[in-house]
Amino acid sequence: MNLDEFMTRGSPRGTNVKRDGFLFLFLRLREGPTLEIAVVTVHRSERGKGLFTKTIRYIKYRYPEVSICVERVTEPRFQQHLLKLGFDQLTTKTFFLNSQKDLPPSR
């Protein structure tokens, strides 16, 4: 299932969504609506090229009513990147972007 199919159907239990450049993109769609990003693994050759950021920008553009939660972020560099994108840090490993909050302009 691709991202748009998932966003249309949703799944509170979650599913691995197919998207170019990602090995795993496991998502859940909860009421609110809130998109929970539970697992993100990018192909090694795609790391650091903005693939995750482009995906977040796409979601914010196409589904502006959706808040986004990224779970279990253990990599400090990725944590800092989420903060730069405007995510709020809820716990040491959980980040949240409210649907009302815009992303900073792309470089």
Secondary structure, DSSP 8 states (H G I E B T S, - for coil): -BHHHHHHH--SS-EE-B-TTEEEEEEEEETTTEEEEEEEEE-GGGTTTTHHHHHHHHHHHH-TT-EEEE-----HHHHHHHHHTT-EE-SSS-EEE-TT-------
